Amino acid sequence: MAEAGRPEDQCDEAVEDEFGEIIKCRSDEREDVQKKTFTKWTNSQFAKVGKPAIQDLFTDLCDGRRLLELLESLVGHELVKERGFSRVHSLNNVNRALQILQKNNVELVNIGGGRHR
């Protein structure tokens, strides 16, 4: 016969759930601060070369075009971009940006392909 849950076990589970929620909330706050900081930095780089500002870091850089424009402002010369707007063109643009970073010995840390809000 299965033993019924003890009150102490239920209390421990409640504390663990609450602690998990706090960690998730703090992680979300940290991500929001990083997103806001990098958006401001990106816009300051674009302002230096007369490019329009971005509004949302994730959506505005997702096709790789604006990402390549950012790299253009940093490396000081024009970079080739894919002309189309399909997923393949976007992936090629992002891949090109990553290759340029690698070629210039830029080490990417804490960069993941996770889902973003």
C-alpha positions in Angstrom: 0.0 0.0 0.0 1.4 3.4 -1.0 2.3 5.7 1.8 0.3 9.0 1.9 2.3 12.2 1.4 3.5 13.7 4.7 2.9 17.4 5.5 6.7 17.9 5.6 7.1 16.6 2.0 4.3 19.0 0.8 6.0 21.9 2.5 9.4 21.0 0.9 7.8 20.8 -2.5 6.1 24.2 -2.0 9.4 25.8 -1.0 11.2 24.2 -4.1 8.5 25.5 -6.4 8.7 29.0 -4.9 12.5 28.9 -5.2 12.3 27.8 -8.8 9.9 30.7 -9.6 12.3 33.2 -8.0 15.3 31.8 -10.1 13.2 31.9 -13.3 12.1 35.5 -12.5 15.7 36.7 -11.9 16.9 34.9 -15.0 14.2 36.7 -17.1 15.2 40.0 -15.5 18.8 39.4 -16.3 18.0 38.6 -19.9 15.8 41.7 -20.3 18.7 43.9 -19.0 21.2 42.3 -21.4 18.8 42.7 -24.3 18.2 46.4 -23.5 21.9 47.0 -23.0 22.9 45.4 -26.3 20.1 47.2 -28.1 21.4 50.5 -26.9 25.0 49.6 -27.8 23.9 48.5 -31.3 21.9 51.7 -31.8 24.9 53.8 -30.8 27.1 52.0 -33.4 24.4 52.6 -36.0 24.1 56.2 -35.1 27.9 56.7 -35.7 27.4 55.6 -39.3 24.0 57.1 -39.9 22.0 53.9 -40.0 18.5 53.7 -38.5 18.1 52.4 -35.0 16.7 48.9 -34.2 13.6 48.5 -32.0 13.8 44.9 -31.0 17.1 43.1 -30.8 15.8 39.6 -31.6 13.5 40.5 -34.5 15.5 43.2 -36.1 18.7 41.1 -36.3 17.1 37.7 -37.0 17.5 37.8 -40.9 21.2 38.8 -40.6 20.9 41.9 -42.7 21.1 44.4 -39.8 23.7 42.2 -38.1 25.9 42.5 -41.2 25.3 46.3 -41.2 26.5 46.3 -37.6 29.6 44.4 -38.6 30.1 46.8 -41.5 30.2 49.7 -39.0 32.7 47.8 -36.9 35.1 46.5 -39.6 34.9 49.7 -41.7 34.0 48.3 -45.1 30.9 47.0 -46.9 29.9 43.4 -46.6 28.0 41.3 -49.1 24.4 40.5 -48.1 22.0 37.9 -49.6 19.4 39.7 -51.7 16.4 37.5 -51.0 14.1 37.3 -48.0 13.6 33.6 -47.6 14.8 31.5 -44.7 17.8 30.3 -46.7 18.9 33.9 -47.4 18.6 34.8 -43.7 20.6 31.7 -42.6 23.3 32.6 -45.2 23.5 36.2 -43.8 23.7 35.1 -40.2 26.3 32.4 -41.2 28.4 35.1 -43.0 28.3 37.3 -39.9 29.5 34.4 -37.7 32.3 33.7 -40.2 33.4 37.3 -40.1 33.5 37.3 -36.3 35.5 34.1 -36.4 37.9 35.5 -39.0 38.4 38.6 -36.7 39.1 36.4 -33.7 35.9 37.4 -31.9 35.1 34.8 -29.3 31.3 34.4 -28.7 30.4 33.4 -25.1 27.0 32.5 -23.8 25.5 32.7 -27.3 22.7 30.1 -27.8 20.1 29.4 -30.3 17.3 29.2 -27.8 13.8 30.6 -28.2 13.3 34.2 -27.4 10.1 36.1 -26.5 
